[in-house]
Amino acid sequence: MNVAIELAGKSAVYQVSNEQMLEWERHFPNIHVSQCLCAMRMWLEANPARRPKNVKRFAVNWLIRETKDFERSWQVEHKAVYGIRA
């Protein structure tokens, strides 16, 4: 699956390769990388003035945030299920 993300400036595009997708999936195993890339593209389409110059940094920061959100929700869920108190 190749994904194209528009960059800041003139009609520049960054192509996310299959190799890059596999690397991100390896480093971020708890999240759905292709779904996150879709969300990134939609967000960038809605916010064209905020397109990044460095897409790799933008994508990795997005994936890190998603991982933290996943971990936070996992902890909340398990505290509720097992009655763990902070």
C-alpha positions, 0 to 999 in steps of 0.5 A: 500500500503506497500512500502519498502525503502532500508537503508544505509549499508547491505541489510536493508529495511524499510517497510512503513506501511499503518498506517504510510502512513495514518499519513503522508497523514493526516499531509501533505494533499496538496501532494500525499504521495504515489507518493512522496514515489515512487519518494523517492525510485527512487531517492534512487535507482539512488543514492545508496551511499546516502541512509539514516540511518533514513528513517522516517527523510528522508521521513518527510524532503522530504514531508516537502520540497514537501509541501513548493514547493506546497505552493510556486507554489500555491502563484505564481499561485494565484498572476498571476491569481489575479494580486497580487503584492509582 
